[in-house]
């Protein structure tokens, strides 16, 4: 195992975190219950495995993969059909693993019950159903066991620990699909494991002014929300010259986080933004590094490949499709699942962790602009020019045809002719030749059923999209 400097190690929980005891009269040393003991065991191991070299991590992943692949072949009808022949029982390299075919999102949908294991190990616990939000109009059903829940909980705790959050501080949550209210604790999994401070939770029913007023009233030290919400709040805070005193950190989830949103939060509130990359199908995929703004793949839970258009592994600096294998889902094994996202491979991290890096997550293929000749672009729209318009509340760009993009704007007041001309010029200069831009004021911009919001959407019908 790689040497780990003592200064980088925390055993169990960070200093200052108070472990909850399952037995009331054994407050110290605390004696955790069975689930918390399992979480602590994982965290204790994570404390060491994060410092393994990439080769050491891959070797451990391949050992788990051999078990998962045998289980998938023996008990999942889809893989018997898709693989054709029993895979080499000694999958002992990344190259051998890469011989297995990919599983596309549509394939997962169409396979239905054939993707489920016919013999889930009893020790993995009860089976639970999860559904994606279906923001593409095509939701996915996935079945998991309690094992995924314990891993998700442990990685959530790792995330808080990595970023030095004090669980006794006040947390505010702004997101879709939550139980609203003022609560005495942060909720699971944190309050099951350690003592926490209060949490204030709000859904997405308020407009940005209402959200900002709510935050001013609650005065949190930590804010958990979507990147687009954080950006809108920061823009409003700057426009009003009104900060959020006491805020220490913004944590984001569920959407693509860009550099402009990070900068907005730094400028408005003097705080950093920490991001996580996850998916309903597989849980956590990557978490932001404690020391830098790129991401570390959570290799203890998933194996991630980033592949080019020829299904070859991308090198650092290259952008490709994200392919994920959940190492521990024995209820519905997802082996080489093409999740539909694009990301850029990062360089090895100077922090010393061997966990692979993702420099940035670009989003789904539907977030790419497509031209009539089949070329695709990750669009940029000059957000600085947009945020300079005081009347602008929210924006979204929608490609309605190969040669046309609509700038759909929610405005406090109509744009002047000069403002509209400046916006069209600034954004139009970033579009491919032959693509025109029109400005369309709208009363509101809805979020997806799962609460997510995308600043660019390609609405060119799939049948008309060149391959």
Buried (B, 14 or more C-beta within 10 A) or exposed (E): EEEBEEEEEBEEBBEEBBBBBBEEEEEEEBBBBEBBEBBBBBBBEBBEBBBBEEEBBBEBBBEBBBEBBBBBBEBBBBBBEBBEEEBBEEBBEEEBBBEBBBBEBEBBBEBEEBBBBEEBEEEBBEBEEBEBBEBBEEBBBBBBBBBBBBBBBBBBBBBBBBBEBBBBBBBBBBBBEBEEEEBEBBBEBBBBBBBBBBBBBBBBEEBBBEBBEBBEEBEBBBBBBBBBBBBBBBBBBBBEEEBBEEBBBBBBBBBBBBEBBBBBBBEBBEBBBBBBBBBBBBBBBBBBBBEBBBBBBBBBBBBBBBBEEEBEBBEEEBBBBBBBBBBBBBBBBBBBBBBBBBBBBBEBBEBBBBBBBBBBBBBBBBBBBBBBEEEBEEBEBBBEBBBEBEBBBBBBBBBBBBBBBBBBBBBEEEBEEEBBEBBBEBBBEBBBEEBEBEBEEBEEBEBBBBBBBBBBBBEBEEEEBEE
